[in-house]
Amino acid sequence: MKEYPVEACKLSLSVLDLSNNSLSGLPPEMGKMTSLRKLLLSGNPLRTLRSSLVSGPTPALLKFLRSRLSEGEDSEAITTTKEDMIAMAARLSITSKELSMEGLGLSAVPSEVWESGEVIKLDLSRNSIQELPVELSSCVSLQ
């Protein structure tokens, strides 16, 4: 991955592993990911960030990124459909192997969960899911 998608900054993740990619920088919008507690960035050619920020605590990096947002941009809402959020989460799970669909108002588990085959951790909290699909049993790497 050469660039972290700005739209993905709307995802509610607690851990994001972007290690060993081709990232040269991070979007300032990532600073709005307030639930993010751990951001792993080793193995990236990050040129636009000081190494002390990259290797330091995640909250300090997020604060720095927030400070880079344009005036008024931090309160601007990015309108994204539920389907777009599911697709973004599924694409990110390919590199991070963690899929967060927390609080998306889902009533069923989307097929993207078992179709990727790479997901190790899955967060479906704060949704209205009544039952889990049989297809989830094909996710043998799910912890």
Long-range contacts (C-beta under 8 A, 24 or more apart in sequence): 1-95, 3-27, 4-30, 5-88, 5-91, 6-78, 7-78, 7-80, 7-84, 7-88, 8-88, 8-89, 8-91, 8-92, 9-33, 9-78, 10-78, 10-80, 10-85, 10-88, 11-85, 11-88, 11-89, 11-92, 11-100, 12-100, 12-102, 12-103, 13-98, 13-100, 14-38, 14-100, 15-39, 15-40, 15-96, 15-98, 16-40, 16-92, 16-96, 16-98, 17-95, 17-96, 17-97, 17-98, 18-44, 18-95, 18-96, 19-43, 19-44, 20-44, 21-95, 24-48, 25-49, 26-61, 26-65, 27-65, 28-65, 28-66, 28-68, 28-69, 28-70, 28-73, 29-65, 29-69, 29-73, 29-78, 30-62, 30-65, 31-62, 31-63, 31-64, 31-65, 31-66, 31-67, 31-68, 31-69, 31-74, 32-66, 32-69, 32-74, 33-62, 34-62, 36-62, 82-106, 86-110, 86-112, 87-112, 90-115, 90-116, 93-118, 93-119, 94-118, 97-121, 98-122, 98-123, 99-123, 101-127, 102-126, 102-127, 103-127, 108-133, 109-133, 109-136, 111-135, 113-139, 114-138, 114-139, 117-141
